[in-house]
Structure formats: structure tokens, C-alpha cells
Amino acid sequence: MRVSHCVLACLTIVAPVLPAQEPYEKPPEIVRRILEAPRPPVLAVSPDRHTLLFAQPHGQPGIADMAQPMLRLAGHRIDPERNTERLLRWFTALTLHDVATGADRPVQLPDGARVSRPEFSPDGKRIAFTNATPHGVELWLADPATGAAHAVTPPALNGALGTPCAWMPNSTQLLCRFVRADRGAPPEKPAIPVGPIVERNAGKAAPVRTYEDLLTSPFDAALFDYYATSQLDLVSAADGAKQAVGAPAVFLDSDPAPGGQYILVRRAVRPYSYQVPVEEFPQEIEVWSLAGEKVATVASEPSGEDAPLSGVRTGPRNVAWMAGRPAALFYVEALDGGDTRKPAAARDRAVMLEAPFDKPVELARLAYRFSGGGFFGGRPMYGRNGLLLLTESDRPTRRTRTWRLDVTAPRAPGTGVGN
């Protein structure tokens, strides 16, 4: 009997415990209060300085936001449903404040609005922002006098590579990037690879940086083209009518000139890279007319794969319109081959290129690497009467200095900055 009982005991099978779905743990109350505390509003000031616009940021993204589909392509994380950047910072409320009377009036937004940072038109008569719906991004305009707001376009803006719209200087139009109307369904991943993925060494040193979310296959490149390709359109602020500007492309920048006659475009072109993000892909930097015709090529940049780890690409970079002039470009160009480790008397030169964009004028030479204009990152700071502030930095010594330059009297090449 003892043996039989032992056998039965030894043959007893214990049923496995299946995992149970449990809710997320909640943080301590003090942590929750910190995470859910309202963020300080973002301020915009009307051009006439009579109206303040406060935009209330959304707090932490929720589980539903984090669970949304995401594509990791060319250094960007794209929301395929909205065709925009994933987990954008958005605003839930806009409030207008009259400086003279102190009165507040809300901008009339739809329920559940996810709006971008608002921007006054140059004449101050309208406010533009985008609203991310579950299935796309639409352009909205608001009246600063009343707070009334309405959608101007359907949810077809393309925000995969940044802010899709910018005011034109005339205040009656906006330049926007749209999803191609004829793009069809997204490409399907082939069931059988057409061939191996081959990486070749060109027989020269090529520094390798560490980036996230890069392209890994031809299918990734096809997906990237599908979501990143945009059509530029001029949108009427009065009725939303659209006027096509040029052919579709992967636009990294599309900026109207201060005079409103030209558009600066920066396009990523093939061959794409598996080593660097889209900002380092081969690029065409061009000036277009409002009809989309190429007026001038500022630069044709190769891939940034070969740029030194502590340096920059050769050729024009930080290309942007100069404030206070109707059609003049500013850019910087490396004088040391882009390699900061290489001894050089001057690292960069600052250049001005005015319409018709065929005679670059050297403004200054910098002993250190150009780093912008103080608080404005990669762009210089502009003042009145032709004043330009250029900031240069030396990484080995951590030294930074800012120069004041009068661009109405440019120096001769090689003489350095003045004033």
C-alpha cells in the first residue's frame, strides 16, 4: 500500500499557472501629481504687439499614444495613420490675451484637438496651426479678434519630416507640404527577397556614427519614399484653394523668401544611405520660383557618410534666407575640408548670395567652426541696419565667441570678421 501511494504521489501532475493580464501599476500620488501637473504655456506675440497668444501643452503621452503603430525610417519615427512624426508635442488649448484691456478669449478648437504651435500671419490678421486627427493632419486658421477658427484643408498634410506649413510674406497664402493625392496604398513587403543586401567598402576610411532607426533594406527605402514624399502647394487663406508648386519630392526644407518671390528647397535624393539619417542623405539645395521652376542650384551635396566624426560636410551648409533682405541667402562653407582635427588658420567662411544667385560674396572667415547666432542654433542672428551676429565654437577648448558684422559693407576675402 505504501508503494502504491508513493507511485500515485509521484505521478501527480501539477497544472501550469497561466499568466494573467494585469493592469499597469500606478505611481505614488506625489509622482502622479508631478507628471500630470499642467505645463507652462508657450507664448506667441502678434506683430503689432497688441495680442498675446498662450498655447497650453499636452502633458505625458498615454498608453494609447504609445501603443500606436510606428515606422522607424531614415532616423525618424513616423505615425503611418497620420503621416506625421510620432509623439509630436501638441497643444490642447489656445487663449488670446488683449494687452490693453487684459481680456482673455479662447480660440474655438474641436473636441480632442491636437494642435501645433500657432503662428501669426505677418500682418497679424490670422493665426495658423495644424490639427492632428486620427487619420491625418489638417490646416486651421483662427481670427485673433474673435477666437473663431476653422479647418482650411482636409487631413492631408504631410508632417513626416517636420512642420508642414509656413506663412507667405503676403499673409494671404501659406506654403504647405501635402501627401501625394495619387500615391495609392503603401508598398507591401516582398514575401521572397529579390537578393541579398550588400554593403561595399570603397577602399577609404569611413567613420561610422551611431544612429537609431536607420533604413535597413530596399523595402524600408520604398516605405520611406511613400511616407516622406510631399507635394508643395500654395494654400489660399481665404478659401483653401491650392496651387501646385513644382513636382513632388522628399523635402527637408521649403522656406519662402522674405520678399515672397522665391522658395528655398532642400531635397533628399537617391541613393539613400543605411548608415546615416535622411538629414545626411545626398541633397539638392535649390531656389525655386512660385511656379516650382528651378531658378538656381545652391549646392548638390553628397552623402554625409564620409564626413569626419568631429567635423562637417564640405560645401554650403546652414543655408537660409537672410532677414531684412527680399532675396538673399546666407550659408557657411568649410575651409578645412570639414575636418576639425586638421590644423587650419580658418575653419569656415560665411557667404551671402543675393538674387540672381550667381555671385557669392564672402562676408567673413572664422577661426573656429560656425555654430549659429547665439540662441538661434544653426542660423545667425539678425539686427537692424544690416547687423549680423555670428557665433563660432572650438570644441577642443570649449571656447565660444560671437562676432558682430555689418553685412552692408562686406569684407574682402580672407580678412576675417570685423567690428
Secondary structure in CASP SS format (residue, H / E / C, confidence):
PFRMAT SS
TARGET T0000
AUTHOR 0000-0000-0000
METHOD secondary structure of the structure
MODEL  1
M C 1.00
R H 1.00
V H 1.00
S H 1.00
H H 1.00
C H 1.00
V H 1.00
L H 1.00
A H 1.00
C H 1.00
L C 1.00
T C 1.00
I C 1.00
V C 1.00
A C 1.00
P C 1.00
V C 1.00
L C 1.00
P C 1.00
A C 1.00
Q C 1.00
E C 1.00
P C 1.00
Y C 1.00
E C 1.00
K C 1.00
P C 1.00
P C 1.00
E H 1.00
I H 1.00
V H 1.00
R H 1.00
R H 1.00
I H 1.00
L H 1.00
E H 1.00
A C 1.00
P C 1.00
R C 1.00
P C 1.00
P C 1.00
V E 1.00
L E 1.00
A E 1.00
V E 1.00
S C 1.00
P C 1.00
D C 1.00
R C 1.00
H C 1.00
T E 1.00
L E 1.00
L E 1.00
F E 1.00
A E 1.00
Q E 1.00
P E 1.00
H C 1.00
G C 1.00
Q C 1.00
P C 1.00
G C 1.00
I H 1.00
A H 1.00
D H 1.00
M H 1.00
A C 1.00
Q C 1.00
P C 1.00
M C 1.00
L E 1.00
R E 1.00
L E 1.00
A C 1.00
G C 1.00
H E 1.00
R E 1.00
I E 1.00
D E 1.00
P C 1.00
E C 1.00
R C 1.00
N C 1.00
T E 1.00
E E 1.00
R C 1.00
L C 1.00
L C 1.00
R C 1.00
W C 1.00
F E 1.00
T E 1.00
A E 1.00
L E 1.00
T E 1.00
L E 1.00
H E 1.00
D E 1.00
V C 1.00
A C 1.00
T C 1.00
G C 1.00
A C 1.00
D E 1.00
R E 1.00
P E 1.00
V C 1.00
Q C 1.00
L C 1.00
P C 1.00
D C 1.00
G C 1.00
A C 1.00
R C 1.00
V E 1.00
S C 1.00
R C 1.00
P C 1.00
E E 1.00
F E 1.00
S C 1.00
P C 1.00
D C 1.00
G C 1.00
K C 1.00
R C 1.00
I E 1.00
A E 1.00
F E 1.00
T E 1.00
N E 1.00
A E 1.00
T E 1.00
P C 1.00
H C 1.00
G E 1.00
V E 1.00
E E 1.00
L E 1.00
W E 1.00
L E 1.00
A E 1.00
D C 1.00
P C 1.00
A C 1.00
T C 1.00
G C 1.00
A C 1.00
A E 1.00
H E 1.00
A E 1.00
V C 1.00
T C 1.00
P C 1.00
P C 1.00
A C 1.00
L E 1.00
N C 1.00
G E 1.00
A C 1.00
L C 1.00
G C 1.00
T C 1.00
P C 1.00
C E 1.00
A E 1.00
W E 1.00
M C 1.00
P C 1.00
N C 1.00
S C 1.00
T C 1.00
Q E 1.00
L E 1.00
L E 1.00
C E 1.00
R E 1.00
F E 1.00
V E 1.00
R C 1.00
A C 1.00
D C 1.00
R C 1.00
G C 1.00
A C 1.00
P C 1.00
P C 1.00
E C 1.00
K C 1.00
P C 1.00
A C 1.00
I C 1.00
P C 1.00
V C 1.00
G C 1.00
P C 1.00
I C 1.00
V C 1.00
E C 1.00
R C 1.00
N C 1.00
A C 1.00
G C 1.00
K C 1.00
A C 1.00
A C 1.00
P C 1.00
V C 1.00
R C 1.00
T C 1.00
Y C 1.00
E C 1.00
D C 1.00
L C 1.00
L C 1.00
T C 1.00
S C 1.00
P H 1.00
F H 1.00
D H 1.00
A H 1.00
A H 1.00
L H 1.00
F H 1.00
D H 1.00
Y H 1.00
Y H 1.00
A H 1.00
T C 1.00
S E 1.00
Q E 1.00
L E 1.00
D E 1.00
L E 1.00
V E 1.00
S E 1.00
A C 1.00
A C 1.00
D C 1.00
G C 1.00
A C 1.00
K E 1.00
Q E 1.00
A E 1.00
V E 1.00
G E 1.00
A E 1.00
P E 1.00
A E 1.00
V E 1.00
F E 1.00
L E 1.00
D E 1.00
S E 1.00
D E 1.00
P E 1.00
A C 1.00
P C 1.00
G C 1.00
G C 1.00
Q C 1.00
Y E 1.00
I E 1.00
L E 1.00
V E 1.00
R E 1.00
R E 1.00
A E 1.00
V C 1.00
R C 1.00
P C 1.00
Y C 1.00
S C 1.00
Y C 1.00
Q C 1.00
V C 1.00
P C 1.00
V H 1.00
E H 1.00
E H 1.00
F C 1.00
P C 1.00
Q E 1.00
E E 1.00
I E 1.00
E E 1.00
V E 1.00
W E 1.00
S E 1.00
L C 1.00
A C 1.00
G C 1.00
E C 1.00
K E 1.00
V E 1.00
A E 1.00
T E 1.00
V E 1.00
A E 1.00
S E 1.00
E E 1.00
P C 1.00
S C 1.00
G H 1.00
E H 1.00
D H 1.00
A C 1.00
P C 1.00
L C 1.00
S C 1.00
G C 1.00
V C 1.00
R C 1.00
T C 1.00
G C 1.00
P C 1.00
R E 1.00
N E 1.00
V E 1.00
A E 1.00
W E 1.00
M C 1.00
A C 1.00
G C 1.00
R C 1.00
P C 1.00
A C 1.00
A E 1.00
L E 1.00
F E 1.00
Y E 1.00
V E 1.00
E E 1.00
A E 1.00
L C 1.00
D C 1.00
G C 1.00
G C 1.00
D C 1.00
T C 1.00
R C 1.00
K C 1.00
P C 1.00
A C 1.00
A C 1.00
A C 1.00
R C 1.00
D E 1.00
R E 1.00
A E 1.00
V E 1.00
M E 1.00
L E 1.00
E E 1.00
A C 1.00
P C 1.00
F C 1.00
D C 1.00
K C 1.00
P C 1.00
V E 1.00
E E 1.00
L E 1.00
A E 1.00
R E 1.00
L E 1.00
A C 1.00
Y C 1.00
R E 1.00
F E 1.00
S E 1.00
G E 1.00
G C 1.00
G C 1.00
F C 1.00
F C 1.00
G C 1.00
G C 1.00
R C 1.00
P C 1.00
M E 1.00
Y E 1.00
G C 1.00
R C 1.00
N C 1.00
G C 1.00
L E 1.00
L E 1.00
L E 1.00
L E 1.00
T E 1.00
E E 1.00
S E 1.00
D E 1.00
R C 1.00
P C 1.00
T C 1.00
R C 1.00
R E 1.00
T E 1.00
R E 1.00
T E 1.00
W E 1.00
R E 1.00
L E 1.00
D E 1.00
V C 1.00
T C 1.00
A C 1.00
P C 1.00
R C 1.00
A C 1.00
P C 1.00
G C 1.00
T C 1.00
G C 1.00
V C 1.00
G C 1.00
N C 1.00
END
